[in-house]
Amino acid sequence: MLDAEAKPVLFSSGKDSAIRLYELPSFKLRARIFSRREVEVDQIGPAGLFFPGDASGSVGVWKWLLAEQQKMET
């Protein structure tokens, strides 16, 4: 997925109940998103949406701010 400055970002999840977002190509950690249990699914959707699903059966909905949205908020 691309951030608001059109730089690539890698989403990664593991057995520690978190999704990590890394800048590419540096692999610098940008953010962590925590869930109740082990993250089993992380699906990227349209218009900056992404959906993490964990072992408890919960599905979250997150919105990645796009460049146009960030400009409107400042």
N, C-alpha and C positions, 0 to 999 in steps of 0.2 A: 504494500500500500504506500502511497505517497503522502507526505505531510503537506502542510500549507505552503511550504516553499518548494514543493515538487521534489523533495529529497526522499529516497526510498527508506522505508522502515520495515523491519522484520518483526513479526509477532511469533513468540515462542512460548509454549507451555510445557510443564512437566508434572512430576508427582508431588510438587510442593504447594499446590493450590494457588498458583499465581500464573499470570500471563506477563511476560516481559516484552517490552518494545525496545528494539535496538536500532540505532542509526546505521545505515550502510554507506560506505564500505568499512567504516571504522569500528563497528560493533560496540559503540559506546551506548551504555544503558540509558534509555530516555525515560522509561516509566515502568511501573509494575501495577497490575490490576489484580486484586485478590478475590478469591471465591471461597465459599464455605468448605468445599471439598476438592479433591483432585480434579483439575480441569481435563475433560476428556475430548471436548470438541471446541474449536474456535473457527467460526465461519465468517468470512468477509462477505458483506452484502452490498447492495447498491447505495449510492449517495453518501458514502462515508459511514455506513452502519456496519457494526460487527457484533457477533452473537457468541459469547462464550457459554458453554454448557458444562456443568460439573457432575460429579458422581452422585450427588443428592437428587439429581433430576431437575435442578434449577437451570433456567436459561436466562441470561442477562442480555440486555440490549444497550449498546453503547454507540455514541455518535462521535465520529472523528471530525473535528472542525476542518472545513475546507478553507482555502485562502480567501474566498469571497466572504465567508462568514466572519473570519477573523478581522477583516478590514471593516466590516459593518459594526463590530463590537468596540472598536477603538476610536 
